[in-house]
Amino acid sequence: MGYFIADTLIGLVCGVQSDKPTVTTDSLNKHIPNGETLCIQSVCVDKGHRKKGIAAGLLRSYIEYIKQLTPRPKRICLCAHDYLIPFYTKAGFKVTGINKQFQWGNAEWYGFELTLDE
């Protein structure tokens, strides 16, 4: 899902469905149709347009879109750095702790989960 100004992509959020209960390094590389977990791969906004609510708006819209899928995933999960904990918790995600099943570079990644209502 993207956010455009004129014909220029300013921000995006994307993900894949997985049969894993959380984000793993492998789960982000393969889409499993009808998987019970939607793994968010990226929430990105161009540097010149950050701190304007674009990422939060995209995330809200993406969550609503995912809720309309049939069958609907049971949860939305993602991994992010610790400085993004306030952003994702404000969006309704709970912190699940350091995710040792996901590795990208040398950083520690925190897991987040949003359980979707039945």
C-alpha positions in Angstrom: 0.0 0.0 0.0 1.4 3.4 -1.0 1.1 7.1 -0.2 1.6 9.3 -3.2 1.9 13.1 -3.8 1.1 13.7 -7.4 2.7 10.7 -9.1 5.6 10.4 -6.6 5.6 7.5 -4.0 6.3 9.1 -0.6 5.6 6.1 1.7 4.6 2.5 1.7 3.7 -0.4 3.9 3.9 -4.0 2.7 3.9 -7.5 4.0 3.4 -11.2 3.4 1.3 -13.9 5.0 3.1 -16.7 6.9 2.3 -20.0 8.6 4.7 -19.0 11.4 3.3 -17.4 14.6 5.8 -14.5 14.5 8.3 -12.9 12.1 11.3 -15.0 11.3 14.1 -14.4 8.8 12.6 -16.9 6.4 8.9 -15.8 6.9 9.6 -12.4 5.2 10.9 -14.1 2.0 7.9 -16.3 1.1 4.2 -15.5 0.9 2.0 -18.4 2.3 -1.5 -17.7 1.0 -4.1 -17.9 3.8 -1.3 -17.9 6.4 -2.5 -17.1 10.0 0.1 -14.3 10.4 0.6 -11.2 8.3 4.3 -10.2 8.6 4.9 -6.6 7.9 8.1 -6.3 5.8 8.4 -2.5 5.6 6.9 0.7 6.8 8.9 3.4 4.9 8.4 7.2 4.4 10.7 9.4 2.4 13.0 11.4 4.7 11.7 14.8 3.6 8.1 13.8 4.6 8.7 12.1 8.0 7.1 13.3 11.2 3.9 14.3 9.3 1.7 11.3 10.3 2.1 9.6 6.9 3.5 6.3 8.4 0.8 6.2 11.1 -1.9 6.8 8.5 -0.5 4.1 6.1 -0.3 1.6 9.0 -3.9 2.3 10.1 -5.1 1.9 6.5 -3.1 -1.3 6.0 -4.4 -2.8 9.2 -8.0 -2.1 8.1 -7.2 -3.6 4.7 -5.8 -6.8 6.3 -9.0 -7.1 8.5 -11.0 -7.3 5.3 -9.1 -10.3 3.9 -10.9 -13.6 3.6 -9.8 -15.7 5.4 -8.4 -13.1 7.7 -5.1 -13.6 9.4 -5.2 -14.1 13.2 -2.4 -11.6 13.8 -0.2 -8.9 12.3 3.5 -9.1 13.4 6.6 -7.1 12.6 10.1 -6.5 13.9 11.6 -3.0 14.5 14.4 -1.3 16.4 13.8 -0.2 20.0 13.4 3.5 19.2 10.2 2.6 17.3 8.5 1.0 20.3 6.4 4.1 21.0 5.3 4.4 17.4 4.1 0.8 17.1 2.5 0.6 20.6 0.6 3.8 19.8 -0.7 2.0 16.7 -2.0 -0.9 18.9 0.8 -3.4 18.7 2.2 -5.1 21.8 5.9 -5.6 22.3 6.7 -9.3 22.4 10.4 -8.8 23.3 13.6 -9.2 21.4 12.9 -11.5 18.5 15.8 -14.0 18.3 14.1 -15.7 15.2 14.8 -12.7 13.0 18.2 -11.5 12.0 19.1 -8.6 9.7 22.5 -7.1 10.2 24.0 -7.0 13.7 21.1 -5.1 15.4 18.6 -6.4 18.0 15.1 -6.5 16.7 12.0 -6.2 18.8 8.9 -8.2 17.9 5.5 -6.7 17.8 2.1 -8.3 17.5 -1.4 -7.0 16.9 -4.1 -9.7 17.4 -7.0 -9.3 15.1 -10.5 -9.6 16.6 -12.5 -12.6 15.5 
